[in-house]
């Protein structure tokens, strides 16, 4: 039993199992969800650094139940993280197989200040909202039939080992040295939002001249078509992109450089997307705003990256980027 985190109800460690992580927005649920992912629980696809499954953004019960049914068919142990799920979770509990709930609690003032820093609300409204969310959590905790792990976020980040032990014991997951190290690395409040080890990437702005050699990779033009000079590209459909992969069903190198030139006269937002499961997502992307000229970014990954895409800004039906390529490190 943890000194700081509390379990009510009887847990059942056998599969299948459904883990649902809830709490107040800006209340620490992302840290908890990332830790649960490091423990090996599938929380969905196309997850960003807040570790929220986009398909649970809806509040429509029919759509939520449809996703639950599909995930039950696809997985034994799975779950999702969504703060607002606390509003309806008791109404759909019967649809969940062996549910294990995690409710995350954080200092109300810290939660409110975090909301103020990331939105246009004021402190009074943020405090009111955070207190209402916690009241809802108390109310729903009394209605739920499955076990609940109450997590103290502030204690979790100050005593990471105790927190990791508490969550792994609650979910019946055996900790290996690698899993524990991944969890401990992930829990870092000084960094803020970050990716888990399975989708890790880091991007740094570099000088393209330092990396002169092109890398062997297959470039696929998606909804782009080279013009007669074979230098610029016109748009021929929605969502144009330059997509790179090895073409041999193996991941891209752990490190490489993305290089391109921007011919626009004004600063433009460029998106560099990273695909770890054959599905691109705006949640896994580097999104710099760049002026005209040559730009290069050194990418470091976990060695599991399947594809990389560069989404160009568009002016008058033509890509503002050209000479888009990958280079060796």
N, C-alpha and C positions, 0 to 999 in steps of 0.2 A: 504493500500500500504506500502510495506517495504521501509525503508530508504536505504537499501543496495542491494536489489535484484529487478530485473525489469521484467515486463511481457509485451510482445507485442502480439497482436491478441486477439480474443474473445474466452474465455473459455466456455465450455459446461459441466456442472457437472453431467449430466445424464449418465447412463450406456447404452451401453458398452463404455469403455474408454481404450486406449492404451498409456502407458507412456514409453517414450524412453529417456534414460539418456546417454549423450555423453560428450566428452571433450578430453583433451590431456591425454595420459597415465601418471600416477603419478600426475594428476592434481586435485585430490579430488573427482573423480566420485564414488569411493568406499564408501566414507562417505555419499554422497548424496543418493546412492542406498540403503545403509543400513537404512537410515532414511525413505526412501520411503517404504521399507519393514516393518519397525516398524509401519508405518501408515496403513498397511494392504494391500498393493498392491502386488500381486503375481508376482515376477520377475523370476520364473522358479524353476526347481528342481536341486538338486545336486550342490547347490551354495556353494562356499567356502567363505573365509573371504574377497575376493575381490568382491563378490556378482555378479559375471558374470555367465550367463547361458552358459554352455559348447556348447550348440547347436548353439549359435550365434558366436562362434569363427571363423566359416567359413566365407569366403568372396564370396562364390558362390551364385549368386542371386537365382537360382532355389531351393537350399537347404534352404535358408533363407525364401523364400516365402512359402515353404512347412511347416516349423515350424510355421510361422505366421498363416497359415490356420488351423493347428491343435490346436494352442492355442486359436484362435477365437472360435472354436467349444467347447473347454473345459472350457473357462472362459468368464465372462463378462468384468470385469476390470483386466487387466494384463499389463505386460510390460517387458522390459529388459534393462540391462545396458551393454554397450560395447563401449569403446572409438572410435574404428575404424568404427562404424556404421555411423559416420558423413560423411564418404566417399561416401555412397550410399543412405543415408536416403531419399533424395529428389526423387530418382528414384522409391522408393517403397511406398511413402507416400499414394498413392491411395489405397493400400492394407490394410491400417490401419484404424480401426474404431475409430472415434473421437480422433485422435492423440493429445497428449499433450507432447511436447518436453521440456526437461530440458538440458540446456547447462551450463557446469560448467567451471568457469574461475578461474585461480589461478596465483599468481605472477610467471612470466616466469622463473626467477632465481630459485625460490623455487622448481618449477616443474623440472627444469633441474638438480638441485643438487640431488633431490630425484631419478631421473633416473640414475645419476652417481653412487649413493650409492647402487643401486640395479642391476647394469649391468656393462659391461666392456667398456661402452662408455666414452668419455671424455667430459669435460664441454662445449667445443666449439660446438661439434656435438649435444649435448643435448639441448643447447640453440637454435641452428638452427632448430632442429626438433620441439621443443615446439613452436617456433614462427610460423613455417609453419602450425602446427596444429591449432593455433589460427586464422591464416589467412583463413584456410579452414572453420572454424566455422563461421566466418563473412560472407564468400561467401555463405555457405549453409543456413544460417539464412535468407538471402534475398530471397531464392528460396522456402522455406517452406511455406505452406499455413496455417497450424495449429498454435495454440498459442505456444509461447516459453517463458519459465521462464529462465532468465539469473541469475545464482547463482554466487555470489562472495564467493569463498571458504574461503578466509582469514577472511572475515567478518562473515561468517557462524560459524566458530569455535570460534570466539571471542564474538559473540552475538548469542548464540544457540537458545534462546527463539524466537527471531525475525525470525531466519531462519526457525524453525519448523512452526511458524505461517504462514510464506510466502509460504512454500510448501503445507501445509494443505489447505490454502485458495485457492491456485492455482488449486489443485486437487479436491476441494469441499469435503474434509474429516473433519468430526466433531471430535475435539480433546476431548477425555476423560482424566481424570487425569492419568489413567494407561498408555494410549498411550503417553501422553506428557512425563511422567516419563521415559518410555522406550526409547523414542527418545533422551531425555537429557542425559540418561546414556550412550547411544550408541555413541554420539558425544564426543569423547575423544581423541584428537590428541596425547596425551602422551602415549596411549596404542597402537596406530597404527591399523593394521588390526584386526578385531574381529568379532565374530558372533552376530547375532541379538538375541532377547529374545526367539524367537520360536525355535531356534536351539542352545541354549546356552550350553556350556560345559567347564569345567576347569579341567586340569589334573596336579597332583602334584606327584613327586617321593616320596615314603614313605618306611618305613621299614615293610616288610611283617610280621615280628614277632609281630608287634603291632596289627595285625588283624588276629587272629588265626582261626576264625570261617568261614566255607564255607557258601555261600549264596545259597538258593534254586533257581536254574535257570536251564533251559533246555539248554544243550550244544549240538550243532549240528556240526558234522564233515563234512566240505565241501571239497570234493576232497582229503580227508585224510582217512587213514585206520590204525587202531591200529595194531601193530605187535604182535607176540605171547606173549611177556612179558607184553603186555597191558600198556606199559609205553611210548614207542616211537611210531612215526607215519610215515608211508611211504606215499608218494604222489601218487595219482592215477588219477589225472586230473589237469586241469588248475585252477589257482587262488585258491589254498588251503587256508582254514581258519578255526579257531575255532569260532563258532557263538553262542552267548548267548542271550536268550530271556526268558520271563516268561512262555510261553506256554499257557497262559490263556488270550491272547488278552488284556493285560494290560501293561503299561509301566514298565520299570525297575525302581528301587528305585532312589530317587534323588541323593543319595550318595552310592558308593560301591567301592571296591578295585579290580583291575585286577592284578592277580598274576601269574607268570610263572617262569620257570627255563630255562636258555639258556645253552646248552651243547657245543656250538661251542667254539673253542679255540681262535677265533679272534672276534673283535667287529663286530656286525651285526646290520643292520637297521630292526627294528620291527615296524609294523604298527598296531595301535589300531584305529578301525573305529567306527563311531557313526551314527546310523540310526534313523532319526526322522519321516520318511514317507515310511517305508518299502522299502527303496532303498539305498544301501550303495554307498558312494562316497569317492574317495581319497581326495576330498576337505574338508571333515569333518573327520579329522584324526589327531592323535598324532603320531609322527614318530621319536622316539628316536633311537640313535645308542648305543647298549648295549654290554658289554663284557660278558664273561661267569659268571654263577652264578644265584642266585635268584633275581628277580626284582619284584617290586610292585608299582602300581600307584593308587592313590586315585582320583576317578572321581566324580565331582560334576556337576549335570545337572539341568535343569528346571523342571524335573519330567515328561517330554514328550518323553524321549528316549525309542524307541521301541526295538532296538537290539544293541548289542555291538559285534564287531568281532576283533579277534587277527589274523593278517596275519603273519605267521612265515617266517623267512629266511630259505632257503632250501640248504642242502649240500648233494650231491650224492643221490638225489631223496628222501631225508628224512627230516622231520621237525627238525630244531635245537631246537625247544621249546618242553617242556613236562611239565606235572603237571600244565596245563593252567586252571585257575579257577577264579571265582568271589568270593570275600569274603565280609562279613558284616562289616559295619562301626559301 
